[in-house]
Amino acid sequence: MRLIDFINKGAICMDLKSNDKTAMLYELVDILLGSREIKNDNGNREKLFNILYKREKLGSTGIGNGVAIPHGKSDLVKNITIAIGISRKGIDFNAIDGEKTRIFSLLIAPPSSEAPHLRALARISRIFKNKTFRHVLMNAKSSEDIMSLIATEEEAL
């Protein structure tokens, strides 16, 4: 499994603006909808937000080290779909280490993809454990840079 195969270049935001967790979830959903990975109609924005919000109520997806992996399952996607967002200032996402979160990897998977969903979450977590990688990613200048950095880091695993 290669994460890079599930990331649409149009679903990468280099400068997230949200100041709190709820706004950030909406902003990430909007990025995904804007990439046309998911149709932006019939209340899909609220459907996706509610999936993510419900998951966050179980426990924060802020895994620490400035990284969060909000995720959920939805029949709005046929394959795993990932959006990446960078918050330069960081926000309080209730991460397990109490630090501000700056890197967000939103993952939406089809309801029937239990094992691939878990593998993708584990792979994202593993990639973002590398402190140097996180630092370089935070300083990326473009979506293309982020795609290239992720592809290179995956090859190194």
C-alpha positions as a printed Julia matrix, in Angstrom:
157×3 Matrix{Float64}:
   0.0    0.0    0.0
   1.32   3.4   -1.01
  -0.33   6.43   0.59
   0.72   8.6   -2.3
  -1.75   6.66  -4.48
  -4.63   7.92  -2.32
  -3.66  11.6   -2.16
  -5.02  13.97  -4.78
  -2.7   16.95  -5.41
  -5.84  19.13  -5.3
  -6.55  17.89  -1.76
  -3.44  19.5   -0.26
  -3.57  22.83   1.55
  -0.31  24.53   2.44
  -1.84  27.16   4.72
  -4.83  26.11   6.81
  -6.53  29.08   8.47
  -8.74  27.53  11.18
  -8.24  28.46  14.82
 -10.09  25.6   16.53
 -10.84  21.92  16.12
 -14.38  22.24  14.73
 -13.38  24.83  12.15
 -10.36  22.72  11.2
 -12.52  19.65  10.55
 -14.77  21.74   8.29
 -11.76  23.23   6.51
 -10.3   19.77   5.85
 -13.65  18.51   4.55
 -13.87  21.57   2.28
 -10.4   20.82   0.89
 -11.46  17.28   0.08
 -14.71  18.45  -1.5
 -12.83  21.12  -3.46
 -10.53  18.48  -4.93
 -13.56  16.8   -6.48
 -12.65  13.51  -4.85
 -16.15  13.64  -3.36
 -19.17  15.37  -4.87
 -19.96  18.65  -3.16
 -23.73  18.21  -3.07
 -26.65  16.69  -1.14
 -25.27  17.71   2.23
 -22.0   15.81   1.78
 -20.12  18.52   3.71
 -22.24  17.92   6.8
 -22.15  14.14   6.35
 -18.36  14.09   6.29
 -18.04  16.58   9.11
 -20.39  14.53  11.29
 -18.41  11.34  10.62
 -15.19  13.07  11.68
 -16.76  14.87  14.64
 -18.29  11.64  15.94
 -14.87   9.96  15.72
 -13.2   12.86  17.55
 -15.73  12.52  20.39
 -14.38   8.99  20.97
 -10.89  10.43  21.43
  -8.69  12.92  19.67
  -6.97  11.82  16.5
  -4.13  14.17  17.42
  -1.34  11.59  17.69
   1.26  14.02  19.01
   4.39  15.62  17.58
   2.2   18.19  15.83
   0.28  15.58  13.79
  -3.41  14.63  13.61
  -5.1   11.97  11.5
  -8.83  12.73  11.51
 -10.5    9.76   9.86
 -13.72   7.91   9.26
 -15.65   5.71   6.9
 -18.22   6.82   4.38
 -20.06   5.44   1.4
 -19.26   8.73  -0.35
 -15.91   7.22  -1.41
 -15.12   4.07  -3.38
 -11.44   4.02  -2.33
  -9.38   5.41   0.51
  -9.11   9.16   0.04
  -6.57  11.37   1.8
  -6.28  15.14   2.14
  -3.22  16.84   3.64
  -3.23  20.2    5.4
  -0.54  22.32   7.01
  -1.31  24.88   9.72
   1.62  27.26  10.11
   0.47  28.56  13.5
  -0.92  25.25  14.78
  -4.1   24.71  16.76
  -5.18  22.95  19.91
  -6.51  19.63  18.58
  -6.47  17.89  21.98
  -3.41  15.91  20.92
  -2.16  13.24  23.3
   1.0   15.25  24.04
  -0.88  18.53  24.59
   1.12  20.28  21.86
  -0.36  22.31  19.01
  -1.16  20.37  15.86
   0.27  21.61  12.56
   0.08  18.67  10.15
  -3.27  17.1    9.3
  -3.85  13.98   7.26
  -7.58  13.48   6.71
  -8.47   9.92   5.72
 -11.88   8.78   4.49
 -12.38   5.1    3.62
 -15.31   3.09   2.28
 -17.29   1.25   4.98
 -16.17  -2.16   3.68
 -12.43  -1.44   3.88
 -11.62  -2.3    7.5
  -8.14  -3.76   6.95
  -6.97  -1.23   4.3
  -8.29   1.61   6.49
  -6.25   0.39   9.46
  -3.14  -0.19   7.29
  -3.4    3.35   5.9
  -3.73   4.82   9.41
  -0.7    2.86  10.58
   1.33   3.92   7.55
   0.46   7.6    8.02
   1.41   7.35  11.68
   4.73   5.69  10.82
   5.67   8.28   8.19
   4.94  11.21  10.48
   7.04   9.82  13.34
  10.16  11.04  11.56
  11.02  14.45  13.05
  13.16  15.5   10.08
  10.38  14.58   7.67
   7.85  16.63   9.64
  10.19  19.63   9.65
  10.85  19.41   5.9
   7.12  18.95   5.21
   6.29  22.07   7.24
   8.68  24.03   5.04
   7.43  22.66   1.72
   6.63  25.34  -0.85
   4.02  23.55  -2.98
   1.6   20.64  -3.24
   4.04  18.99  -5.61
   6.76  19.26  -2.95
   4.51  17.59  -0.4
   3.65  14.77  -2.82
   7.33  14.25  -3.6
   8.33  14.31   0.08
   5.68  11.77   1.01
   6.66   9.48  -1.89
  10.32   9.66  -0.89
   9.57   9.01   2.78
   7.4    6.02   1.89
  10.22   4.51  -0.15
  12.53   4.88   2.85
  10.22   2.85   5.12
